[in-house]
């Protein structure tokens, strides 16, 4: 019950943040692509279900809102892939892709990615 409430609060917080961040013509919101480290193989089904629900709450924001979203890989942490998602309001797909194209070389340099 507590986890379900926290998931709802988490989702509503991001919806509110998206609304505020993306109201401006060129506002961009950065969010984690997934909420936590991926589950291990042979994870208990209830734990896996919780992870999926939380992951889809982040992944569905763009689809439900009509915003555009792009995920930027940031490399590995503890041998697990890490990425961040950027969202912008509907119709700013080109702007968002140009932003990523501009930022990614710097990100790669800072993180030492090849």
N, CA and C of each residue as an Amber inpcrd file, in Angstrom:
protein
   342
   0.8300000  -1.1900000   0.0000000   0.0000000   0.0000000   0.0000000
   0.8750000   1.2540000   0.0000000   1.8750000   1.2940000   0.8840000
   2.7630000   2.4480000   0.9680000   3.4940000   2.6660000  -0.3510000
   3.9850000   1.5800000  -0.9650000   4.7120000   1.6900000  -2.2280000
   3.7990000   2.2590000  -3.3140000   2.5560000   1.8400000  -3.3460000
   1.6120000   2.3440000  -4.3480000   1.3900000   3.8390000  -4.1660000
   1.2650000   4.2850000  -2.9310000   1.1070000   5.7240000  -2.6650000
   2.3380000   6.4990000  -3.1110000   3.5160000   5.9610000  -2.8050000
   4.7500000   6.6450000  -3.1940000   4.8750000   6.7040000  -4.7180000
   4.4860000   5.6410000  -5.4080000   4.5210000   5.6490000  -6.8670000
   3.5900000   6.7160000  -7.4230000   2.4240000   6.8590000  -6.8300000
   1.4690000   7.8730000  -7.2750000   2.0200000   9.2730000  -7.0240000
   2.5740000   9.5020000  -5.8480000   3.1680000  10.7980000  -5.5280000
   4.3230000  11.0880000  -6.4790000   5.1570000  10.0960000  -6.7160000
   6.2940000  10.2080000  -7.6260000   5.8120000  10.6120000  -9.0270000
   4.7830000   9.9380000  -9.5230000   4.2480000  10.2210000 -10.8520000
   3.6430000  11.6200000 -10.9140000   2.8700000  11.9990000  -9.9140000
   2.2460000  13.3270000  -9.9000000   3.2980000  14.4300000  -9.8160000
   4.3510000  14.1920000  -9.0480000   5.4340000  15.1590000  -8.9570000
   6.0410000  15.4120000 -10.3280000   6.3250000  14.3450000 -11.0630000
   6.9190000  14.5170000 -12.3790000   5.9650000  15.1830000 -13.3530000
   4.6860000  14.8650000 -13.2840000   3.7090000  15.5380000 -14.1510000
   3.6890000  17.0390000 -13.8640000   3.7240000  17.4010000 -12.5960000
   3.7520000  18.8070000 -12.2090000   5.0410000  19.4690000 -12.6890000
   6.1660000  18.7900000 -12.5010000   7.4580000  19.3420000 -12.9270000
   7.5050000  19.5210000 -14.4360000   6.9630000  18.5710000 -15.1570000
   6.9340000  18.6880000 -16.6230000   6.0960000  19.8910000 -17.0270000
   4.9670000  20.0360000 -16.4030000   4.0920000  21.1600000 -16.7240000
   4.8170000  22.4830000 -16.5180000   5.5170000  22.6230000 -15.4050000
   6.2370000  23.8640000 -15.1330000   7.4300000  24.0520000 -16.0660000
   8.2090000  22.9970000 -16.2680000   9.4350000  23.0980000 -17.0560000
   9.1770000  23.3250000 -18.5300000   8.1470000  22.7140000 -19.0290000
   7.9330000  22.7280000 -20.4740000   6.9190000  23.7670000 -20.9250000
   6.4430000  24.5950000 -20.0300000   5.5190000  25.6510000 -20.4250000
   6.1900000  26.6780000 -21.3300000   7.4360000  26.9520000 -21.0330000
   8.1440000  27.9430000 -21.8250000   8.4260000  27.3550000 -23.1980000
   8.6410000  28.2270000 -24.1610000   8.8200000  27.7720000 -25.5340000
   9.9310000  26.7590000 -25.7030000  11.0290000  26.9290000 -24.9740000
  12.1460000  26.0120000 -25.1410000  12.5750000  25.3970000 -23.8130000
  11.6010000  25.1340000 -22.9590000  11.8990000  24.4870000 -21.6850000
  12.2130000  23.0160000 -21.8940000  13.1520000  22.5130000 -21.1280000
  13.5420000  21.1030000 -21.1970000  13.5810000  20.5570000 -19.7710000
  13.0560000  19.3690000 -19.6150000  13.0670000  18.7070000 -18.3180000
  13.9530000  17.4780000 -18.4110000  14.8740000  17.3230000 -17.4820000
  15.7380000  16.1460000 -17.4150000  15.2330000  15.2420000 -16.3000000
  14.9920000  13.9770000 -16.6330000  14.5320000  12.9970000 -15.6510000
  15.3310000  11.7030000 -15.8450000  15.3650000  10.8590000 -14.8320000
  16.0120000   9.5680000 -15.0400000  15.2240000   8.7500000 -16.0580000
  15.9040000   7.9620000 -16.8570000  15.2020000   7.1350000 -17.8320000
  14.4460000   6.0060000 -17.1350000  15.0300000   5.4190000 -16.1340000
  14.3520000   4.4260000 -15.2890000  14.5760000   4.8150000 -13.8320000
  13.6890000   4.3910000 -12.9330000  13.7430000   4.8890000 -11.5580000
  14.8420000   4.3070000 -10.6770000  15.3980000   3.1700000 -11.0570000
  16.4010000   2.5230000 -10.2160000  17.1540000   1.4960000 -11.0430000
  18.1040000   0.8250000 -10.4290000  18.8420000  -0.2200000 -11.1310000
  17.8890000  -1.3210000 -11.5800000  18.1810000  -1.9390000 -12.7230000
  17.2930000  -3.0060000 -13.1970000  17.3260000  -4.2050000 -12.2590000
  16.2260000  -4.9310000 -12.2160000  16.1960000  -6.1100000 -11.3460000
  17.1270000  -7.2080000 -11.8620000  17.5850000  -8.0230000 -10.9630000
  18.4430000  -9.1590000 -11.2980000  17.5990000 -10.2830000 -11.8980000
  18.2720000 -11.1730000 -12.6060000  17.5990000 -12.3710000 -13.0880000
  17.0510000 -13.1400000 -11.8950000  15.9570000 -13.8130000 -12.0800000
  15.3050000 -14.6090000 -11.0400000  14.7760000 -13.7530000  -9.8870000
  14.4800000 -12.4670000 -10.1710000  13.8920000 -11.5910000  -9.1520000
  12.4690000 -12.0400000  -8.8580000  12.0710000 -11.8850000  -7.6200000
  10.7080000 -12.2150000  -7.2080000   9.7140000 -11.4600000  -8.1030000
   8.6680000 -12.1270000  -8.6000000   7.7120000 -11.4840000  -9.5130000
   7.0710000 -10.2080000  -8.9650000   6.8030000 -10.1510000  -7.6660000
   6.1830000  -8.9380000  -7.1210000   7.1550000  -7.7600000  -7.1680000
   8.4390000  -8.0160000  -6.9180000   9.4590000  -6.9720000  -7.0230000
   9.6030000  -6.5190000  -8.4690000   9.5700000  -7.4730000  -9.3730000
   9.6650000  -7.1640000 -10.7990000   8.4740000  -6.3290000 -11.2520000
   7.2960000  -6.6530000 -10.7690000   6.0930000  -5.8950000 -11.1240000
   6.1980000  -4.4490000 -10.6320000   6.7100000  -4.2550000  -9.4280000
   6.8840000  -2.9090000  -8.8850000   7.8710000  -2.1130000  -9.7320000
   8.9780000  -2.7520000 -10.1010000   9.9590000  -2.0750000 -10.9430000
   9.3370000  -1.6720000 -12.2800000   8.6190000  -2.5900000 -12.8960000
   7.9880000  -2.2840000 -14.1950000   7.0070000  -1.1240000 -14.0830000
   6.2150000  -1.1180000 -13.0410000   5.2360000  -0.0400000 -12.8590000
   5.9340000   1.3080000 -12.7050000   6.9990000   1.3350000 -11.9080000
   7.7330000   2.5900000 -11.7180000   8.4410000   3.0110000 -13.0050000
   9.0080000   2.0490000 -13.7240000   9.6960000   2.3640000 -14.9790000
   8.7080000   2.9110000 -16.0030000   7.5580000   2.2640000 -16.1350000
   6.5780000   2.7360000 -17.1070000   6.0050000   4.0910000 -16.7240000
   5.9700000   4.4110000 -15.4190000   5.4780000   5.7340000 -15.0270000
   6.4030000   6.8270000 -15.5660000   7.6980000   6.5470000 -15.6520000
   8.6270000   7.5210000 -16.2310000   8.6050000   7.4710000 -17.7560000
   8.5630000   6.2720000 -18.2900000   8.6410000   6.1160000 -19.7400000
   7.3650000   6.5680000 -20.4490000   6.2470000   6.5780000 -19.7430000
   4.9850000   6.9280000 -20.3870000   4.6640000   8.4160000 -20.3570000
   5.4570000   9.2090000 -19.6510000   5.1500000  10.6330000 -19.5260000
   5.0470000  11.2910000 -20.8960000   6.0090000  11.0600000 -21.7550000
   5.9850000  11.6800000 -23.0900000   4.8060000  11.1710000 -23.9030000
   4.5640000   9.8760000 -23.8500000   3.4690000   9.3100000 -24.6330000
   2.1110000   9.8300000 -24.2090000   1.9080000   9.9770000 -22.9320000
   0.6180000  10.4450000 -22.4230000   0.4600000  11.9480000 -22.6230000
   1.5280000  12.7010000 -22.4450000   1.4470000  14.1620000 -22.5100000
   1.5710000  14.7140000 -23.9230000   2.1340000  13.9180000 -24.8450000
   2.3760000  14.4130000 -26.1920000   3.7180000  15.1090000 -26.3290000
   4.4880000  15.1630000 -25.2510000   5.8190000  15.7690000 -25.3090000
   6.7690000  14.8480000 -26.0540000   7.8580000  15.4040000 -26.5160000
   8.8930000  14.5870000 -27.1420000   9.9300000  14.2430000 -26.0710000
  10.5650000  13.0820000 -26.2440000  11.5150000  12.5930000 -25.2460000
  12.6750000  11.9210000 -25.9580000  13.8670000  12.1390000 -25.4350000
  15.0540000  11.4660000 -25.9490000  15.8620000  10.9790000 -24.7530000
  16.4430000   9.8010000 -24.9000000  17.2650000   9.2250000 -23.8420000
  18.7280000   9.3160000 -24.2490000  19.5640000   9.7970000 -23.3240000
  20.9930000   9.9550000 -23.6000000  21.7650000   8.9540000 -22.7400000
  22.4620000   8.0120000 -23.3630000  23.2730000   7.0740000 -22.5770000
  24.4610000   7.7880000 -21.9500000  24.7080000   7.4800000 -20.6860000
  25.8010000   8.1270000 -19.9600000  26.9100000   7.1560000 -19.5730000
  26.8470000   5.9340000 -20.0510000  27.8810000   4.9610000 -19.7300000
  27.4060000   3.9500000 -18.7170000  28.3470000   3.4410000 -17.9330000
  28.0590000   2.3920000 -16.9540000  28.3740000   2.8670000 -15.5470000
  27.5990000   2.3950000 -14.6100000  27.8610000   2.5860000 -13.1840000
  27.6410000   1.2300000 -12.5320000  28.6410000   0.7090000 -11.8450000
  28.5740000  -0.6450000 -11.2730000  28.2000000  -1.6810000 -12.3400000
  28.7690000  -1.5170000 -13.5300000  28.5250000  -2.4040000 -14.6700000
  27.0740000  -2.4210000 -15.1410000  26.3210000  -1.3670000 -14.8500000
  24.9470000  -1.2400000 -15.3090000  24.8260000   0.0260000 -16.1500000
  24.0460000  -0.0360000 -17.2240000  23.8910000   1.1580000 -18.0670000
  23.1240000   2.2610000 -17.3410000  23.5540000   3.4900000 -17.5760000
  22.9180000   4.6620000 -16.9730000  22.5660000   5.6300000 -18.0980000
  21.3880000   6.2300000 -17.9850000  20.9990000   7.2250000 -18.9860000
  20.0780000   8.2570000 -18.3490000  19.9080000   9.3530000 -19.0490000
  19.0030000  10.4140000 -18.6300000  18.0760000  10.7100000 -19.8000000
  16.8420000  11.0660000 -19.5020000  15.8880000  11.4280000 -20.5410000
  15.6280000  12.9290000 -20.4960000  15.5460000  13.5220000 -21.6590000
  15.1820000  14.9340000 -21.7840000  13.8170000  15.0180000 -22.4470000
  12.9600000  15.8690000 -21.9130000  11.6300000  16.0700000 -22.4710000
  11.4360000  17.5260000 -22.8380000  10.7060000  17.7550000 -23.9160000
  10.3270000  19.1010000 -24.3360000   8.8920000  19.0340000 -24.8390000
   8.2520000  20.1770000 -24.9170000   6.8400000  20.1520000 -25.2790000
   6.6220000  19.7470000 -26.7360000   5.3970000  19.3950000 -27.0220000
   4.9980000  18.9270000 -28.3440000   5.4550000  19.8890000 -29.4400000
   6.0300000  19.3370000 -30.4860000   6.4570000  20.1430000 -31.6210000
   7.9040000  20.5900000 -31.5620000   8.5790000  20.3330000 -30.4520000
   9.9710000  20.7620000 -30.3210000  10.9560000  19.6130000 -30.5330000
  10.5540000  18.6240000 -31.3190000  11.4110000  17.4690000 -31.5870000
  12.7580000  17.9070000 -32.1640000  12.7200000  18.7660000 -33.1610000
  13.9540000  19.2400000 -33.7970000  14.8410000  19.9780000 -32.8170000
  14.2310000  20.8290000 -32.0010000  14.9970000  21.5540000 -30.9840000
  15.6640000  20.5800000 -30.0170000  14.9140000  19.5750000 -29.5650000
  15.4460000  18.6180000 -28.6050000  16.5950000  17.8090000 -29.2160000
  16.4360000  17.3800000 -30.4550000  17.5090000  16.6230000 -31.1130000
  18.7420000  17.4900000 -31.3390000  18.5440000  18.7500000 -31.7120000
  19.6860000  19.6650000 -31.8660000  20.3890000  19.8980000 -30.5260000
  19.6170000  20.0020000 -29.4560000  20.1990000  20.1720000 -28.1270000
  21.0700000  18.9680000 -27.7640000  20.5480000  17.7730000 -27.9990000
  21.3120000  16.5550000 -27.7000000  22.5730000  16.4990000 -28.5550000
  22.4380000  16.8350000 -29.8180000  23.5950000  16.8290000 -30.7220000
  24.6670000  17.8140000 -30.2480000  24.2410000  18.9220000 -29.6810000
  25.1690000  19.9190000 -29.1550000  25.7910000  19.4630000 -27.8290000
  24.9790000  18.8690000 -26.9540000  25.4470000  18.4730000 -25.6260000
  26.2660000  17.1920000 -25.6120000  25.9470000  16.2510000 -26.4750000
  26.5320000  14.9180000 -26.3530000  28.0580000  14.8810000 -26.4540000
  28.6880000  15.6400000 -27.3560000  30.1580000  15.6080000 -27.3600000
  30.7630000  16.0440000 -26.0200000  30.1720000  17.0280000 -25.3900000
  30.6650000  17.4830000 -24.0860000  30.4250000  16.4180000 -23.0220000
  29.2670000  15.7960000 -23.0690000  28.9600000  14.7260000 -22.1120000
  29.9550000  13.5830000 -22.2730000  30.2020000  13.1880000 -23.5100000
  31.1560000  12.0970000 -23.7590000  32.5420000  12.4530000 -23.2350000
  32.9680000  13.6940000 -23.4550000  34.2820000  14.1330000 -22.9940000
  34.3570000  14.1310000 -21.4750000  33.3330000  14.6870000 -20.8260000
  33.3120000  14.7650000 -19.3580000  33.3060000  13.3950000 -18.7030000
  32.5860000  12.4510000 -19.3210000  32.4640000  11.1150000 -18.7370000
  33.5290000  10.1510000 -19.2360000  34.3290000  10.5970000 -20.1840000
  35.3750000   9.7270000 -20.7210000  34.8330000   8.5850000 -21.5580000
  33.7040000   8.8280000 -22.2380000  33.1230000   7.8040000 -23.1000000
  33.8200000   7.7960000 -24.4480000  33.8500000   6.6300000 -25.0710000
  34.4610000   6.5020000 -26.3920000  33.4430000   6.7270000 -27.4730000
